[in-house]
Amino acid sequence: MAKSEEANGQLTFVGGHVKGVAVPCAREESEIASNIVYHAQYTPHFYPLRFDQEHAFYAAAQSVRDYLVQRWNSTYLQFHKSDAKQTYYLSMEYLQGRALTNAIGNLGITDGYAQALKSFGYLLEDIVEQEKDAALGNGGLGRLASCFLDSMATLNLPAWGYGLRYRYGLFKQRITPEGQEEVAEDWLEKFSPWEIVRHDIVYPVRFFGHVQINPDGSRKWVGGEVLNALAYDVPIPGFNTKNTISLRLWEAKASAEDFNLFLFNDGKYEDAAHFHSKAQQICAVLYPGDATENGKILRLKQQFFLCSASLQDIIYRFKERRSAVNWDNFPNKVAVQLNDTHPTLAIPELMRLLMDDGGLSWDSAWDLTYKTFAYTNHTVLPEALEKWSQDIMRKLLPRHFEIIEEIDKRFKEMVHATKKDMAGKLPGMQILDSSNPQKPVVRMANLCVVSSHTVNGVAQLHSDILKAELFADYVSIWPNKFQNKTNGITPRRWLLFCNPELSQIITKWLKTDEWITNLDLLSGLRTFADNEDLQEEWAKAKLASKNRLVQYVHNATGVSIDPNSLFDIQIKRIHEYKRQLLNILGAVYRYKKLKEMSEAERQKVTPRTIMIGGKAFATYTNAKLIVKLVNDVGAVVNNDPETNKYLKIVFIPNYNVSVAEVLIPGSELSQHISTAGMEASGTSNMKFALNGCLIIGTLDGANVEIREEIGEENFFLFGAKADEVPRLRKEREMGMFKPDPRFEEAKEFIKVGTFGSYNYADLLSSLEGDSGYGRGDYFLVGHDFPSYLDAQSRVDEAYKDRKRWLKMSILSTAGSGKFSSDRTIAQYAKQIWGIEECRVP
């Protein structure tokens, strides 16, 4: 701990006497140190006579924020003066990760902060560890949104992100002998030094109530509950540019007038704070359980709260830039991107605001709305294509339900009038589905497709499936509406900052660091893939990352792993279609074979450390059973003295962005093994490939394009193809599937109690039988198991040939240029949003 004491108005640190002076745009070590001390003294959050690592982090972060605020103000002013068309990105999730390393890296002041902190007796890497990940997301959807913001800023695009400020996030994962335990995230337990509360940016958001019809026939939504949306801005700096954009997060607040003093003084304390409690619920948790009606209402409230506050803010900003409002100009200045179906209610909300508040006719409002919105689909999974109860929608949002009814009515009229041959398809295309009179629903994806000028998928295979299957009938009506925008990742966070050794090698061999913003330049590494000097440097960089991972795993789990073993990693949300179950069954079979070998035979085996990480939704029983099974298998395998030199299995708890930044650089093999046709894209596959990790995977999502780019000889392929899956499922239902004996061996090894007394019959039964709910191996684990084992055998052999493996690793990085989010966002900007660069001079 660094000590501090008062001396002549200065804080005296271990690093010497440093006077606290505000230097908001500090770049040099001495100025940075002064600004850090200034914040420790004059924006204090802690006891003034202490300055430990946590205090140093908060003071340093606030010092960096000064710089960001200055650049944010300049960017906002530039956007305002230029009156450029702007994109507004609506997403329920943003998986930001830590901000300090990314901010100082993008600002080009990492060395200055490292030296300033060193003068206080601290290492930058230790101070970085004090920051908690912002708990604003869960998985790929949120991480993609965060990569996109980074690229929007780096490309100097006039863009803005909108989300919700979840206090407790999804959950923090703890692993106990019983499996996964969920506890609330604590990222706001103290405060976030990055966010800026905007007390002047507050909008009313209404729920329930009724629709009032005025004498002139106009309609107005009145009554019900009204809460306030308060804005918090998080600055997002671009790399090597002055542009800094904003992620605007909304928090729900009740007013002082909503606190009932009479009830409070009457001892009815909970009743007195009823509205304040309701407000806190909205932004308490990401994806609250929706098994009950109250849970469904809360989820719908969250979605509408995001949409209403954001649309009101967008309209305010549109009006702010002009003395007289010409609504016809709205889509020329505003583009709104819906990140999946969660923000769908923005469509009827914009219609309501334009008609009921703006006085526009239906036709005018619809024309503007249609030209404003674009929709990104992220899934073909039926359960993820949101369908909301019509009764709940009508109850919570009566005016919006009327608008949705009218959109649906007019869509059907259009089809009957202009596409009569499609009329028979309307039951599957219409927005309101009343085919089950007991449970009529609103199909949110259908509403998005009907109401948006552009719909895109997120990998070529996924987009092809959307056009050929999920949205095929709409393609017949609007053939030019559908596009592909293959996802990407930011190379700043996912290579430059998380893997500095490899980044330096790349810059050295390419003789430029321009690859950081032009990732296609990585292809230049192909020339040197066989070069022994590069291979040796590459191996040393990988070993450095592996050693960091060894330390992390020991600290997080207590398990010691061998850096000379093959590091085999699968980290992603736990879901049956992502097939962590296939992974652990393969590991069980590997362990069984090791047990059957002599010691001499074992010595010929490629030693392997298998790491699996990810969160299972609290109510997803089979996913939670997979987590428990991985841990139970690991507990036995890791403590078996006969085999633990050759195989260890580790579950990495509480997987998040910061954990990924350690695991991905240290990985050598990564598993992306979803059932073909079920993963829209995936982005962790891109992160692993970029860091020189080889992939074992199916032809699913972006795997298809990664394999094309890096070379099929550098990808360990297995499994059924997407177009084969329906036939294989049908054959299974008909009793035609014959399981491989190795598959039966692995299951039986679990059933006989090798890994403890817990009965995994419910989980394993999902792989058995030919049909029925929760049975019939819907995700084809059994079918793909033999080819999966064969691919793993090819991995073992390839790893034994060090020179070959290093060449494959280099070619993996060299082929990753396509998968930059800079490329993806440039395509969105040009082909969907119609926005151009707006650079701060």
N, C-alpha and C positions, 0 to 999 in steps of 0.2 A: 504494500500500500504506500502510495506517495503521501507525504505529510504536507500540511499547509498551515501557515500561521500568519497573523496580522503583523505587519511591520511597515510603519510609515505609509499606511494606506495601500500597501501592496500585499498580495499573497506570495509567500515564499515557498517555493516547491523544491523538491529534491533536485530538479534540474537547474535551480538558480533563481535569481530575482527576475520576474517577468511582470511588467506593468500591464494592467488590464486596459486596453484601448480598443475602441470599436474600429475595426477595419473590415467593412462588409465584403469587399471583393479581394480579400487577402490571397496572394499567390506565393509569396516568399515565406520561408520558414519563420523569420522573426515576426512578420506581420500576422501569420497564422497563429503563432503562439500567443501573441498579444490579444487576438480576437477570441481565442479559446478562454484565456484568463478573464477577459471582459465578460463573457457569458457565465463563467463560474461565479463571478462577483455580482453582476448586475441583472442577470436573468436566472437567479438561483432557484433550484428546486430541492436542494439538499443542505444539510448542515454545513455552514461556511468553513469550519475548521477541518474539514476532511476533503480529500481529493483522490478517491480511489478509482479503480478502473471503470466502474459504472458511472461515476460522476464525470470522469474524463470523456466517456463516450457521449453523454448527453451534451456536455459543453462543446465538444468537437462537432457533433451533429448540428447543433444550433449555429455554430460558426459557418459550417457548409451551407446551411439553409439561408443565411444572409446572402450569400453569393447567388443561390438559386432564386431567391425572391427578387433580387435586382434583375436577373435575366428573365424571370417570369414576367415582371412588369414591362420590360422592354418588348418582350414577345407579344404580350397582350396589346400593347399600344401599336405595334406594327400591324397586327391583324386588324385592329380597329381602323387605323389610318388607311390601309390598303383596301378595306372593304372586300377582301377576298372571300370567295365561297369557302365555307368551312365544313368539315366532317365532324359529326358527333357520334361517338361510339358507345352504345348502350350495352352493358354486360352486367349480369348478376354476380360475376366473379372476376377478381384480379388477384392472381397469385404472384405478388410482387417480390417476395424474398426480402433480404436485408437491403438497405438503401445506401449505407455509407460507402462501401467499396465501389458500388456502381456510380454514385454521384461524383466522388473525387476522381474516379477513373475517367468518366465522360468529360469532366471539367479540366482534366489534365493537371491535377494538383496532388496526385497521390504521393509523390516524393516529398513535397512540402509538408503535408500532414504527417507523413511517417517521421520526418526529422523533427517536427515540432513536438510531437508526442514523445519522441525519444528524449528530447530535452527535459521532459517531465519524468523520465524514468520508465516510460511505457513503450511497448512494441505495438505497432499499428494492428497486427494480426490479433493481438490479445484484446485490444479495444473493440475491434470489429465483432468479436465473439460476445460482447455485452448486448448487442442488438437482438431483439426478438423479431422473428418473421412476422410481418403484417398478416393477420389471420382473415384475409378478405376473399379467399378462394379455396378450392379443393383439389382440382386436377388439371388436366390438359386444357380445358376451356378457359380457365382463369390464367394459366401460365401463358397461353397464346395471346390473350388480351394484353398482358403485360409486355410481352415481346413486341406486340404491335405498337404500343405506346412509345416504346424506346425507338422503334424505327420511324414512327411519325415525326418524332422530335429530331432525330438524326437527319432525316430527309427534308427538314425545314417545312413540313406540311402544316397548313392551318387546320389543326385537329384538336380534339378534346375528348377525354374519357369521362363517362358517368357511371357511378356504382353506388353501393350502400356501405355504410361504415358499421360493419358487424362488430359488436363489442366482444363476443365470445367465439367468433369464427365457427367452423364446423365442429371440431373438437380436437383436443390434444389426446393422442393415443398413448395409453400405458399398456404394457404387456405383463400379465399376471399368470399364475398357473392355470387359471380358468380361461385364459385367452385375452382378447382385446377388452380394455376398459376405456370408456370415453369420459374425459373431464373437460371443463371449459378452458378455452385458450385464455391466456393472461397477457396478451400483447398490449392491452390498454390498462393494465393494472396500475401502472404509474401514469405514463402518457407517451404519446408518439411525438418525437421532436421534429418530425418532418411536416406534419399537417398544420394548416393555417385555417383557423375558424373564421368564417366570413359572416359576422353578425348582421351585416346588411343584406345578405342573400338568404331570404326566407320566403317560402311559398306555402300557401294553404293547400292541404290535400284532404279531400272529402271521401267518406265511406258511408254506405247505406243511404238513407234518405229516400226521396221520391222525385219524380219528374213533374215539374209544374208547367202546364200549358197556358201560355199567355194569350190575351185576346187577339193578337195579330197572328196567332198560330205558331209563333216561335216557342221553343222549349228551353227549360232551365232546370238544372239539377239543384235541389235545395234540401235542407234538413240534414239529418244524420249526424255523424261525427266528423269534426274537422281537426286535424292535427297539422303541425307545422313541420316543414322540411328545412333544416338548417344545413348550409353548405360548409364542408371542410375541403380545402384544396391541398393536394399533394403535388409538389413540383416534379416534373419529369424532364431531366436534362437530356439533350441530344449529345452525341459524341462529336467532339471537335467542331462545335458550332455554338453560337450564342443563343440559339433557340431553346427555350424551355417551356414545355406545354404543361397542361394540368390534368390530373385525375381528380375530378370533383366527386366527393362522396357525400351522401345525404344521411343525416341523422334525424330521427323523428323526435319531435318535442311537443309537449303540451304547454300551454301558457299558464301564467300565474292565475288568471281568471278561472282556469279549469280546476284549480285546487279549491275544494269546498271547505271553507273554514268552519261553517256551522256544523257540518258532520264531524269534522275533526274535534272540535271542542265538545261534541256530544259523545266522544269516545269511539266513533266509527272511523278509525284511522284508515283502514283499507278502502272503504267506500269514498272517503274524502279525496284520496289520491287515485281514484279509479282511472281517470283519463291519462294521468302520468304513467300509470302502470301499463296501459294499453300502448302508449307511445314507445315505452322501453321495449316492449315485446317485438316491435316491427324490426328493429335493427339489432336484436339480441344475438341471433344465431343464424348462420347460413344453412339453408335447407332444413327448416324444422320438420319434425315428424309430421306426416300428413295422413295417418291412419284414421284420425277422428275428423269430424266436421270442423271443429275449432282449428285443428292443424291445417286443414285445407284452406280455411278462410284466412289464416295467418299467412300462408304461402302466397295466396292471391293478393293479399294486402301488400306484402313485400314487393311483389312484381309491379303492382299499380303505383305504389309509393315512388319507386324508382322512375317509372315512366312519366307520371304526372309532374313531379318536381323537375325532371330533366326537360320535358317539353315546355313547361312554363319558363324555364331558364333560357332555353333556346329561342323562344319567341321574344323574350325580353332583350336578349342580345341582338336579335334581328332588328327590333325596333330601335335599340340604342344607337344604331349606326345610321339612322336616317330621320330626317325631320318629319316627313310624311310617309305613311305606310302604304306601300303598293304591294298587296298580297301576291299579285302575279309574279313578283320577283322572288318570292320565298324559296322555291326550289332552285333558283339560280344562285342563291347564297347559302343554302342549307342542304346538307346531305346527312341522313341518319342511317347508321348501320346497326341492324339488330343482330346481336351475337347469340344465335340460337333463338328458341321460341320464348324464353323467359321474358323478354321485353315487348312481347307482341301487343300488349295493351296500349303501347304508345300509338298504335294506328287509330283505334277509336278515340283515344284521348286527344290526338291532334284534330281529328274531325270535330269533336265536341268543342274544343277551344276556338276553332275557326268559325264554326257555325253559331254556337250559343254565345260566345264572348265577342267574336269578330264580326258577326252579322253576315257571314257569307252563305250563299245558297249551297244545297247539297252538291250540285254538280261542280261548282267552283272549288269547294272544300275537297271533294274527292279527287279532282284533277291535281291539286297541289299535293295532297297526301300521297297519291300514287307516284308522283315524280320525286318525292322526298325520300321514301323508304327503300332500303335494300335489305335482304335477309340472307344470313349465312346459316345453312343447315349443317349440323354437326353429328347427326346420328341417323341410322336407319332402324335402331332398336325400337320396337313398338312402345315399350314402357317409357321411353324418353321423348316420344312425340306427344307433347302435352295435350291432354283433353280435360277440360274443366267442366264440372257439373253446371248445366244451364240454370238450375235452381239457385246454386250458390252465386253464380255470376249475376243473375237477375237481382238477388237480394243485396249483394255487396255493392254492385255497380249498375244500378237500374238504367241510367242514361246510356252507358256503354253497351249494355245488352241490346237496347233499342237500336243503336247504331250498327252493331254486329248483325242483328236481324235484317236490317235494311241492306247492308253490304251483301249478305247471303242472298236475299231476294233479288237484288239487281244482277248479281252474278248469274243466277239461274235464268233470269229473263234474257240476259245477253247470250247465254249458251243456246237457249231455245230459238232466239231470233237469228243468230249468226252461225251457229255450229249445230244444226239440228241433228246431225249424225252422232253428236256426242251426248245427246240428251239421256241416253240409256246409261251413261257413265256417271251421271250427276249424284246418285246416292253415295258414291265414294269420294266425290270431289267437293260437295257442298260443305259449308263451314259448320252449320248446325246439324248434328246427327241425332235424330230421334228414332233410330231403328229399334232401340230398346226403350219402350215408353217409360219404364221404371227408372232408367238412368240416361236421360238425354244429355248430350255433352256438346261443348264447343271445341272444335278441332283447331288448335292454335296454329299448327303448321299450315293447314289449309288457308286460314285467315292471312298468314304471312305471304303465301304464294299468290293469292288473289290480289293482295293489296300492295305488293312491292313491284317496282320496275325491274329489279334484277334479283335473281336467286342464285346463290353459288354453293357448290360443295367445296371440300377442303383437301382433296387429293383426286387425281385423275380417276382412279378406280371408283372412289366414292361418288364423284360427280356422274360418272357413267351409270352407276346403279340408280342414282336419283332420277336420271332421265329415262332409263330403260324400265324401271320398276316403280319406285315410290311415287314419283310425280309424272309418270309417263303420259297420263291423260291431259295434264296441263300443258305438256310439251306440244301436244297436238293443237292446242289453242294458241299458245305463245312460244313458238319454236326458238325465238331469239332471247327469251327471258333468262335462260339458264346458262351459267358459266362455271368454269373451274378456277379456283384459286388455291393451288397447293400451299399448304401451311409452310411456315418458316420459323426460325429461331434467331434471336439476336446474337451475333458472334461476339459482342462485347462481353456480356455476362457469361455466355456459355463456352467461351474459349479464352479470350484475352485476359479476363479477370480471374476465372476459376482455375486456369491451367497456365500459369505464367511461364513455366519452363518450356512447355511445348510451343507457346506463342513466340518466345524468343528464338527458338530454333527455326520456326516457320519464317519469321522475319529475316533471319540470317541467310537462309538458303534461297529465299525469293528476292533478297536484296531490296526489300521494301516492306513497309508496314501498311501499305494501302489496302492490303487484303482485309483489314478491319472494317472497311466500309465498301469494299468491292470483293466479295467472297469468291467470285469466280476466279480470281487470281490464284487460288489454292491449286488449281489444275497444274500450275507450274511445278508442283512437287513431283508430278509423275515422272519427269525427266530424271529425278534423282532417286527413284524408289529402290533401285538396286545398289546405290552407293553405300559402301560399307561404313564410311564416316558418318553419313546421315543416320544410318541404321543404329550405329552405336550411340549417337547423341539422343536419338529417339528412344532407345531402350532405357537410357539413364533418366530421361524425363518421365517416362512411364513408371520407373521404379520409385522416383521421388514422390509421385502421386500415390502410388500403392502404399508406400510407407506412411504417408499422411492418413490414408484410409485405415491402415492397420491400427494406428493410434486411436482414430475415431471409433472404430468398432470396439476396441477394448474399453474405451471410456463409456460408450453407450450401452454395451451389453455384458462386459466382463469376459468376453470370449477372445482368446488369442488366436490370430490367424497368421498363416505363413505367407510372406510377400513373394515367395518363389512359386507358390501354387497359382494355377489359373484362376483369376478372379472373374466369376460368372455372376452377373447381376440382372435382376428383374425388379424394377421399382416403378410402380404405377398403382392407381386405384385398384383395390381388390374387387374383381368381378368375374363371374363364371366365364364370360365370353373372352376375357383377357387370359384365362387359362393358367393362373398360378397353380391350379390343381394338376395340370399336365406337368408342370415343372417339378413339383414336389413328388409326384408319382415316379417321374424319371429319376429323381434323386434317391428315392426309396429303392428302386430297382438297382441303381448303381451301388448302394450300400449293401444290398443283399448279395450282389455278385462279389463285392470285396470280401464279405464274410466267408464266402465259399472258396476263396483263393488261398493258396499257400503264401507265405511271406515272400518267397522268391517271385511268385507271380505278381504280387502287389507292387513290388519294386519296379515293375515295368509299366505301371499305370501312371497316367498323367495326374498329378495331385490337383485337386480342385477345391476352391472355396465358393460355395453357392450362397449368394445373398439375395434375400427377397424383402421388399419393403412396400408399404402402402396401407392406406386406411380402408376399412370396410364400413359401409354405412351401418349405423347403429341398429337398424331394423332388418338388415339383410343377413338372414340366418346362415345361409350356406357360405357367404363370404367370410363371416366371422369364424365359421368352422374351419375354413381354409387357413386362416391366421393361426388358429389354435393347433392345427395339424402341423404346420411348418415348425412351430415352436416345440411341439412334442417330439417331432422327428429330430430336430436339432439337439434337443436335450440328451437324447440317447447317442446319436452319431458323434457328437463333439466330445463325449466322455468315454468313448470306446477306445481303449489303448491299442487294440489290434489294428484299427483302421483310421484313427483320426489324424495320422500323418498324410493320409491320402484323400480324405474327404471331411469337410466341415460344412455345416448348414447353419446360416445365421439369419434370423429375422431382424431387420433394422427398424427399431421403433420410431413412431412419430415422424414418418417421412414428410419432408417439406423441401422448399427450394434450397435452403442452406445445406441440408443434408445431401441433396442432389449435387451441389457444387463440390462436394468431397467425393461422392461415390463415382460420378461420371468420369472425371479425369483418371481415377484409379482403376477403371474397369478395363477388361480385355475382351470379354464376351458379354453380349447383352441379349436378353431373350425378349423378342417381340412376336408372340406366338398365338395371337388371337385367332379365333375361327375365321377363315377367309370370308370377306364380305361384311364383317361386323364392326371392324374398327374404321371409323371415318378416315382418319389420317394417322394420328399419333404424332407427337413431336419429340418425345424422349428418344425415339429411334434416331432422329436427326442429331440430337445432342451427343449421343454416344458415338455415332459415326463420325461426327466432326472432331471428336477427341481421339480418333484412331482406334476406337473399339470396334471389333467385328460383331456382326449380327447373326444370330440364328433366328429364323423367322419364317412365317408363312407369306404367301402372296396376298397381303392384306394392307389396306390403307396406303400410306406413303412408303411402306416397304418395297412396293412395286417399283416406284421411281428411284428410291435409294439404290436398289439392286441394279437398275439400269445405269445409274450415274457412276457407281464405284466399280462396276464390273461383276457379272454373275459369279465369276470364279472367286470373288472375295466375300461372298454371302453364302451362309449355310442354310440352304432352302429345304423345306420339308412341307408335308401336309397337303390336304385337298385344296383345290382352287375354288374361287367364289362361285363359278358357274356349275361346279359339281355338287355343291352343298345341298341344294334342294333335292336332287336325285338320291344322295346318300341318306338324307333324313327319311325320304319316302321308303327306301329299301330297308332302313332300320324298322320303320313301322310295320313293314311286311314280314319281319322276322328273318331277313336275309343276312344280317350282320354276323360275322364269325370273329370273335375277339382273338387277338394275338395271345399266345400263351404267356408272353412276358408281361402283358397288361394284367392278366389274371394273377400272375405271380405277385406283382407289386401290390395289388389290392388285398390279396390274401395275407401278405406280410404285415399289413396294417391290421387286418381283421383279427389275427391271432394274438394281438396284444404286444407286438414287438416294441411299440412306442408308448406303452402305458395302458391303463385300464379303461380309458375313455372310449365309449362306443361311438364309432364314426359311421354307423350303419346309415343314418339319415343322409350324410354327405355322399357316401359311396353309392347309395341306392340311386342317386341322380345319374350314375353312369350305367345303370343296369336296367333290364326290361326293355321292351320295344316301344312303348308309348305310355301315355298317362302323365298327369301333372307331376312335375318334378322328377320324371323318369325318362328313359329312352335316350340319354346322352345327347341332348339337343345340341351341345357345343362340340360334338365329334371328338372328344378326348380319346376315346377308344380307337376310333378309326385312324387318327393321326399318330397314335403312340408308337407304332413300329417305325414309321419314317422319322419320327422325332429322335428315337434312340439311334437310328442309323446316322442321322445328321450329327448327333453328339459324338458318335464314334469318329466321324470325319474331323470334328473339332479337336478331339484328343490327339489324333495323328498329326494334324497341322501344327499344333502347339509344340510338338516335339522337335519340329524343324524350325529353329529359332529365326534363321534368315528368311525363310518363307513367310513366317508369321509377321515379322517386322515389315516386310514388303507389303503384305496385305493391309497392315495397319496404316502405313503411309498412304497407300492408295485409297483407303477409306476416307481419310481426311482430304486427300486431293480431289475426291469426287463429291465433296459435300457443298460445293459452291452454290448450287441451285437452291439450297435449303436455308437461305438467309431470309429473315423476315423483311429485310430491306427490299428484296426482290418482290415478295408477296405484296407489301404495302404499296410499292410503286405501281404494281398492276391494279390494285384496288383503286388507287388515286386516279389513274388514267382511264381505266375501262369501266368503273362503276360509279365513282364519286364525282369525277370531273373537276378535281381540284388541282392546283398547281403550287409549286414552291413559293413560300412567303418568308424569305430569309431576313433575319434581323441584321441590319448593316453593321 
